[in-house]
Amino acid sequence: MNSVKTSERALDLIIESVSEVKPFPFNEGDDYYTIEDNDIVWSCWDCQSEELHADVRTYFTTVAEAKRYAKENNITINRVFDYE
């Protein structure tokens, strides 16, 4: 393979990987949980979530994941606000 084709393929791979990077941890409509004031709170990702998004916030995909994180970090959970 010549160097031009190798460079073109390398550029294609870079473009593919960059286009796959998501600016947000969820897609619109995805359920997620956060820990707020010692409560586990369910939310559904939407445009408002994108406006409020902070990289320093910890997001969870399940209540169990949030509870495990709370236990590992000595956070006492008062209530769970789930969609059900």
N, C-alpha and C positions, 0 to 999 in steps of 0.2 A: 504494500500500500504506500503510495507516495505521500509526502509531507502535506501537500495541499488537501488531499482527501482526509488525512488524519486530523488536520486542523479543523476542517469543516465538520467532521463528526464530533470532535471535542466541543465545538461551538454549539452544535445541535444539542448535545447532552447538557450543556450549561443552561441553554434556553429552556429545555424541558424541566430541569430541576428548579429553576427560578419560577417558572409559571405554576409549579405545583405548591409553592410556599403560600400558605393561607395567612392572611393578616389577623384572623380571629380564630379562637380555639374551637368554635362551633359554627355550624351552618344555620341559616334561618329555619326555625321550626324545631330545632333540637332541644330536648329537655336537658337541664343542667342544675346543679346545686351549688350553693355557697354557704359558708358559715358566717352569719351576721349576728353580732351581739349574743353569742352562745346559742343561737338557733340555727338549725339546718333549714335552708330556704330553697324551695323549688322555683325555677324560672324556666321560661321558654325563650330561646335565643331569637331576637328580632332586631330591627334597626335601632331601637332604643338601647338594647344591650351593646350594640356596636359603638354607640356614642359614649356609653358609660364604661366601656372596656378599659381595664387597667392591667398591664402585664404583671403587676405585683399581686393581684388578686388570685387566690387559689380556687379553681373550678373543679367540680366533681361530676362524674357521669351517673353515679348512683348514690342513694342514701347510705348504703353500706360502705362505700368508699369514703364518704364524708365522715362517718362514724369512726372508721379505722384511723383516719387522719387525726381526728379529734383525740382519740385515745392515745395515739402515739405522741401527740403534742400537749398532753395534759390539759385539754380543753373540755370543760364540763358542758355538755349539751343540755339545754333546758327543754326545748321543744323541737319537733320536726314539722315543718310546714310543707306538706307534699301535695301534689295535684289531686290525689284521690280523696 
